[in-house]
Amino acid sequence: MRFLASLALVVALAMPASAETTYPLAIDNCGQTVTISSAPHRVVAIKSTATELLLSLGLRDRIVGVGFQDGPLPPALETELPILSDKLPSQEVVLETEPDLVYGGWESNFSGAGAGERPTLQHMGVATYVAPSACRSVKPPSLTTDALFAEMREIGAIFDVGVNAEALVGEQQALLASVTPDSRGLSAVWYSSATKTPYVGAGNNAPALIMHALGLQNIFGDIDEGWTSTSWEAIVDANPDVIILVDATWNSAEQKKQLLAENPITREMDAVKNQRYLTLPFPASEAGVRTIPAIVDLAEQLARIRF
């Protein structure tokens, strides 16, 4: 993940000052109206996307607990954080931190068996916010860079750090402008996880956005989901030019390469035989502050691939 400190400073100085947030602030979030009475000072962040956006906005001192982190923080954001659970923290554990906001990277984080149901937490005086791209009760539209930036600005407004949000958006816009999509007309599959039944990127979330920005044709782009399960036979039939591998601690890129090379169904694919792989860490595979830097990094990897 590349955050350009000097560029961020230039962008921040060039930005007009954002208006201070007026409270109470009412937000439509995943079909629910969330009312923020004042800038939160005690926030629990669940999933890496939530944690990393808060850190990118300079809100480390507001974080009283994190849970369900998908991997290490990128070097630019490294810091010590109070870990509530390696998995999804329970409502009891969350409430022990006395939060005024719980920020979830997925709507499924909020359940009776998880951090607590949203109406229950609201009744207890705890506001909740779900990353809009991860809504499930209300199907989000296909992810765009404008939607990514809108979440950054919305979190900035919630915490009354709009100036920081505008600086972050400006930096990310500049990074995105530095990318030239590949013009070779290449096809790709996004291999996220699983072995017997591969889980792949489909047509309307972070994988689709990233592949489009790279100039790659997503072989499962016509499926109106963020991710989907498929078969190895379907991937072999499509014979993608490039394979994007998500590097997760529980299913690493190297493990994926080994599986593809040893699986009799996939080992004869051109992309496998010629090692035409792009890789990115799991926390960068979901919509968040790592999405644009991931596009930059993958574009550099893609430019090195020769046919």
ZAMARGU-4260 file (C-alpha; in steps of 0.2 Angstrom, whole numbers, plus 5000, padded with zeros to 4 digits):
<rodrens>
0) 5000/5000/5000 | 5007/5016/4995 | 5002/5032/5003 | 5012/5047/4997 | 5015/5058/5012
5) 5022/5073/5002 | 5008/5072/4989 | 4995/5071/5003 | 5003/5087/5011 | 5001/5096/4994
10) 4984/5090/4991 | 4979/5095/5009 | 4986/5112/5007 | 4977/5114/4990 | 4960/5109/4997
15) 4947/5121/5003 | 4943/5119/5022 | 4928/5107/5024 | 4914/5113/5034 | 4912/5107/5052
20) 4900/5094/5055 | 4883/5100/5062 | 4875/5088/5074 | 4864/5078/5076 | 4869/5070/5059
25) 4857/5058/5051 | 4864/5046/5039 | 4855/5033/5028 | 4866/5017/5030 | 4861/5000/5023
30) 4843/5005/5024 | 4844/5011/5042 | 4844/5029/5048 | 4859/5032/5059 | 4859/5047/5070
35) 4875/5053/5077 | 4872/5065/5091 | 4891/5071/5092 | 4908/5066/5086 | 4911/5049/5092
40) 4926/5047/5104 | 4925/5028/5107 | 4924/5017/5092 | 4925/4999/5089 | 4931/4994/5072
45) 4927/4977/5065 | 4937/4971/5049 | 4952/4978/5042 | 4943/4990/5030 | 4935/4999/5045
50) 4951/5000/5055 | 4962/5006/5041 | 4950/5020/5036 | 4949/5026/5053 | 4968/5026/5055
55) 4970/5035/5038 | 4959/5049/5044 | 4970/5051/5059 | 4958/5044/5072 | 4969/5032/5081
60) 4965/5040/5098 | 4946/5036/5095 | 4949/5017/5093 | 4945/5008/5109 | 4945/4990/5101
65) 4946/4981/5085 | 4941/4964/5080 | 4941/4952/5065 | 4956/4959/5057 | 4961/4951/5040
70) 4979/4954/5041 | 4993/4965/5047 | 4992/4984/5045 | 5001/4991/5030 | 5018/4999/5035
75) 5011/5017/5033 | 4998/5013/5046 | 5007/5002/5059 | 5002/5005/5077 | 4997/4996/5092
80) 4978/4993/5093 | 4968/4985/5107 | 4962/4969/5100 | 4945/4963/5106 | 4946/4946/5097
85) 4955/4938/5082 | 4938/4933/5076 | 4921/4942/5077 | 4919/4950/5095 | 4904/4946/5105
90) 4891/4960/5110 | 4897/4958/5128 | 4915/4961/5123 | 4911/4975/5112 | 4900/4984/5126
95) 4914/4982/5139 | 4923/4995/5129 | 4909/5008/5132 | 4908/5013/5113 | 4898/5026/5106
100) 4900/5019/5088 | 4903/5002/5081 | 4910/5002/5063 | 4908/4986/5054 | 4916/4981/5038
105) 4902/4969/5034 | 4884/4970/5039 | 4885/4952/5045 | 4896/4958/5059 | 4880/4964/5067
110) 4871/4949/5074 | 4865/4942/5090 | 4880/4929/5089 | 4892/4943/5084 | 4894/4961/5089
115) 4876/4963/5092 | 4861/4967/5082 | 4860/4985/5076 | 4843/4990/5084 | 4849/4982/5100
120) 4865/4992/5100 | 4855/5008/5095 | 4843/5005/5110 | 4858/5005/5121 | 4864/5021/5114
125) 4878/5014/5103 | 4877/5020/5085 | 4882/5008/5071 | 4889/5010/5054 | 4892/4997/5040
130) 4904/5000/5025 | 4891/5004/5011 | 4899/4992/4999 | 4896/4978/5011 | 4877/4980/5014
135) 4866/4965/5012 | 4849/4970/5018 | 4849/4983/5004 | 4859/4977/4989 | 4872/4990/4985
140) 4875/4996/4967 | 4890/4991/4958 | 4905/4998/4967 | 4913/5014/4959 | 4928/5024/4965
145) 4915/5038/4969 | 4907/5026/4981 | 4924/5023/4989 | 4927/5041/4991 | 4909/5044/4997
150) 4913/5032/5012 | 4929/5041/5016 | 4919/5058/5016 | 4905/5051/5026 | 4916/5044/5040
155) 4925/5061/5040 | 4908/5069/5043 | 4904/5057/5057 | 4920/5061/5066 | 4920/5080/5061
160) 4937/5077/5052 | 4931/5082/5035 | 4948/5091/5031 | 4957/5075/5033 | 4944/5065/5023
165) 4946/5078/5008 | 4965/5076/5009 | 4964/5057/5009 | 4952/5058/4994 | 4963/5070/4984
170) 4978/5058/4987 | 4969/5043/4981 | 4962/5052/4966 | 4980/5057/4961 | 4985/5039/4963
175) 4971/5033/4952 | 4975/5046/4939 | 4993/5039/4938 | 4986/5022/4932 | 4985/5018/4913
180) 4974/5003/4910 | 4982/4989/4900 | 4977/4990/4882 | 4981/4972/4877 | 4963/4966/4879
185) 4968/4953/4892 | 4955/4942/4902 | 4957/4938/4920 | 4950/4928/4935 | 4950/4934/4953
190) 4954/4918/4963 | 4949/4923/4981 | 4949/4907/4991 | 4943/4889/4993 | 4950/4873/4984
195) 4937/4861/4978 | 4925/4875/4973 | 4934/4891/4970 | 4927/4907/4976 | 4930/4921/4963
200) 4927/4939/4960 | 4911/4943/4951 | 4904/4958/4943 | 4899/4972/4956 | 4911/4974/4970
205) 4930/4977/4973 | 4937/4964/4962 | 4926/4970/4947 | 4931/4988/4951 | 4950/4984/4952
210) 4950/4973/4936 | 4941/4986/4926 | 4953/5000/4932 | 4967/4988/4926 | 4959/4986/4909
215) 4956/4967/4912 | 4941/4958/4906 | 4933/4949/4921 | 4928/4931/4915 | 4914/4931/4928
220) 4909/4950/4926 | 4892/4946/4920 | 4887/4939/4937 | 4878/4952/4948 | 4887/4948/4964
225) 4903/4954/4973 | 4910/4936/4973 | 4903/4919/4968 | 4907/4901/4969 | 4911/4892/4953
230) 4920/4877/4946 | 4938/4874/4940 | 4930/4867/4924 | 4922/4884/4921 | 4938/4893/4924
235) 4948/4882/4912 | 4934/4884/4898 | 4936/4903/4899 | 4955/4901/4899 | 4959/4918/4907
240) 4976/4926/4902 | 4980/4932/4919 | 4975/4925/4937 | 4974/4937/4951 | 4978/4928/4968
245) 4972/4934/4985 | 4986/4931/4997 | 4977/4927/5014 | 4985/4920/5030 | 4973/4905/5029
250) 4975/4902/5010 | 4991/4910/5003 | 4995/4915/4986 | 5009/4901/4986 | 4997/4888/4991
255) 4985/4894/4977 | 4999/4892/4964 | 5004/4875/4970 | 4986/4869/4969 | 4984/4876/4952
260) 5000/4868/4946 | 4995/4851/4954 | 4977/4851/4950 | 4975/4840/4934 | 4960/4851/4928
265) 4970/4868/4929 | 4988/4863/4927 | 4987/4864/4908 | 4980/4882/4908 | 4991/4894/4899
270) 4991/4906/4913 | 4997/4892/4925 | 5010/4885/4914 | 5017/4903/4911 | 5015/4909/4929
275) 5005/4924/4924 | 5000/4929/4941 | 4996/4945/4950 | 4995/4945/4969 | 4987/4956/4982
280) 4985/4954/5001 | 4968/4950/5007 | 4965/4966/5017 | 4967/4975/5000 | 4954/4963/4991
285) 4939/4972/4999 | 4933/4989/4996 | 4942/5002/5007 | 4958/5013/5008 | 4969/5000/5000
290) 4958/4998/4984 | 4966/5012/4974 | 4984/5008/4980 | 4981/4990/4975 | 4976/4996/4958
295) 4993/5005/4957 | 5002/4990/4963 | 4993/4977/4952 | 4995/4988/4937 | 5014/4988/4939
300) 5014/4969/4941 | 5003/4968/4925 | 5015/4978/4915 | 5029/4966/4919 | 5019/4951/4911
305) 5024/4947/4894 | 5016/4935/4881
</rodrens>
